[in-house]
């Protein structure tokens, strides 16, 4: 039995439909990838970390600690704090001891943080200082998403007054 033969126009129409279907498929892939990227960017923006900061006096003002507490519920893998505004406050060269740096260090790093955890650094506080400092915090999560946030921190009040009773 012989196969029916089709006119050339039907073969051309089938080829055009196939090419059109391939183009629609490629367009769908491009659109889906773009939608995924937009959704990832939206989720990343929703998860911008938030911090609260304070400077704690230790040993009656003999030394100080800067605390940045993570206020958002998403954990971070790493953060770097840089004092970008304010004078008279800087990170110490040796975070574990009392060695003083010749000049204040403006940047310090910290490891992983969970919600409510705080990053703590030893800081030097000069007698003459700004009332507030601004810290730029660059942080990364476990998926390597990166953010930069600004955290205002009030400087501690003046040096304590020591009175001797007796």
C-alpha positions as CSV (number, residue, x, y, z in Angstrom):
1,X,0.0,0.0,0.0
2,X,1.4,3.3,-1.0
3,X,1.7,6.2,1.4
4,X,-0.3,9.3,0.6
5,X,1.7,12.2,-0.7
6,X,1.2,15.7,0.7
7,X,1.6,18.8,-1.3
8,X,4.7,20.9,-0.6
9,X,2.7,23.6,1.1
10,X,1.7,21.2,4.0
11,X,5.4,20.3,4.6
12,X,6.3,24.0,4.6
13,X,3.5,24.8,7.1
14,X,4.7,22.0,9.4
15,X,8.2,23.4,9.3
16,X,7.0,26.9,10.1
17,X,4.9,25.6,13.0
18,X,7.9,23.6,14.4
19,X,10.2,26.7,14.2
20,X,7.5,28.8,15.9
21,X,7.1,26.2,18.7
22,X,10.9,26.2,19.2
23,X,10.9,30.0,19.5
24,X,8.1,30.0,22.0
25,X,9.9,27.4,24.1
26,X,13.1,29.4,24.1
27,X,11.1,32.5,25.0
28,X,9.4,30.6,27.9
29,X,12.8,29.5,29.3
30,X,14.1,33.1,29.2
31,X,10.9,34.5,30.8
32,X,11.0,31.8,33.6
33,X,14.7,32.5,34.4
34,X,13.9,36.2,34.5
35,X,11.0,35.6,36.8
36,X,13.1,33.5,39.1
37,X,15.8,36.2,39.2
38,X,13.2,38.8,40.1
39,X,11.8,36.6,42.8
40,X,15.3,36.0,44.3
41,X,16.0,39.7,44.3
42,X,12.7,40.4,46.0
43,X,13.4,37.8,48.7
44,X,16.9,39.1,49.2
45,X,15.5,42.7,49.7
46,X,13.0,41.3,52.2
47,X,15.8,39.8,54.2
48,X,18.0,42.9,54.6
49,X,19.6,42.5,58.1
50,X,18.8,44.9,60.8
51,X,21.1,45.7,63.8
52,X,20.9,47.6,67.0
53,X,24.1,49.0,68.4
54,X,25.5,50.2,71.7
55,X,28.8,50.9,73.4
56,X,29.2,49.5,76.9
57,X,31.5,51.0,79.5
58,X,33.7,48.4,81.2
59,X,35.6,48.8,84.5
60,X,34.2,52.3,85.2
61,X,35.1,53.6,81.7
62,X,38.6,52.1,81.6
63,X,37.7,50.3,78.4
64,X,34.7,49.9,76.2
65,X,32.9,47.3,74.0
66,X,30.9,47.9,70.9
67,X,27.9,45.5,70.5
68,X,25.9,45.0,67.3
69,X,22.8,42.8,67.9
70,X,21.2,41.1,64.9
71,X,17.5,42.0,65.0
72,X,16.3,40.1,62.0
73,X,15.5,36.3,62.1
74,X,17.8,35.2,59.3
75,X,21.3,34.0,60.3
76,X,24.5,35.6,58.9
77,X,27.7,33.8,58.1
78,X,30.1,36.8,58.3
79,X,30.1,40.5,58.8
80,X,32.5,43.4,58.7
81,X,31.9,46.6,60.6
82,X,33.4,49.9,59.5
83,X,33.1,53.2,61.3
84,X,32.3,55.6,58.5
85,X,31.2,58.7,60.5
86,X,32.2,60.0,63.9
87,X,35.5,60.8,65.6
88,X,37.2,59.6,68.8
89,X,36.0,56.0,68.6
90,X,37.9,53.1,67.0
91,X,38.5,49.4,67.2
92,X,41.5,48.3,69.2
93,X,44.3,46.5,67.5
94,X,44.3,43.6,69.9
95,X,40.7,42.5,70.6
96,X,41.8,40.3,73.5
97,X,44.2,42.5,75.4
98,X,45.1,46.1,76.2
99,X,47.6,46.9,73.4
100,X,46.8,50.3,72.0
101,X,47.0,51.1,68.3
102,X,49.0,54.1,67.2
103,X,45.8,55.3,65.4
104,X,42.2,54.1,65.7
105,X,41.3,51.1,63.5
106,X,38.2,51.8,61.5
107,X,37.3,48.2,60.4
108,X,36.8,44.9,62.2
109,X,35.3,41.5,61.2
110,X,33.1,39.0,63.0
111,X,31.9,35.4,62.2
112,X,28.4,33.9,62.2
113,X,25.4,35.4,64.0
114,X,22.0,34.0,64.8
115,X,18.9,36.1,65.6
116,X,19.5,38.0,68.8
117,X,23.2,37.2,68.9
118,X,25.6,40.1,69.0
119,X,28.9,40.8,67.5
120,X,31.2,42.4,70.1
121,X,34.5,44.3,69.7
122,X,36.7,46.1,72.0
123,X,36.9,49.8,71.1
124,X,38.9,52.8,72.2
125,X,36.9,55.9,73.2
126,X,38.7,59.2,73.4
127,X,37.7,61.9,75.8
128,X,36.8,64.2,72.9
129,X,34.5,62.3,70.6
130,X,31.4,62.6,68.4
131,X,28.0,62.1,70.1
132,X,27.2,59.4,67.6
133,X,29.0,57.2,65.2
134,X,27.7,55.5,62.1
135,X,28.8,52.0,61.2
136,X,28.6,50.4,57.8
137,X,28.0,46.7,58.2
138,X,28.8,44.5,55.2
139,X,27.3,41.0,55.8
140,X,26.8,37.7,54.0
141,X,24.5,34.8,54.6
142,X,25.0,31.1,53.9
143,X,23.8,31.4,50.3
144,X,26.5,34.2,49.7
145,X,23.8,36.9,49.5
146,X,25.4,40.3,50.4
147,X,24.1,43.4,52.1
148,X,25.4,46.7,53.4
149,X,23.5,48.4,56.1
150,X,24.1,51.5,58.2
151,X,23.8,51.4,62.0
152,X,23.9,54.5,64.1
153,X,25.4,54.0,67.6
154,X,25.4,56.6,70.4
155,X,28.7,57.3,72.0
156,X,28.9,56.8,75.8
157,X,28.4,59.8,77.9
158,X,31.3,61.7,79.4
159,X,34.0,60.1,81.5
160,X,32.8,59.0,84.9
161,X,33.3,61.1,88.0
162,X,35.1,59.3,90.7
163,X,34.5,60.5,94.3
164,X,36.5,59.3,97.2
165,X,34.5,59.0,100.4
166,X,36.3,59.3,103.6
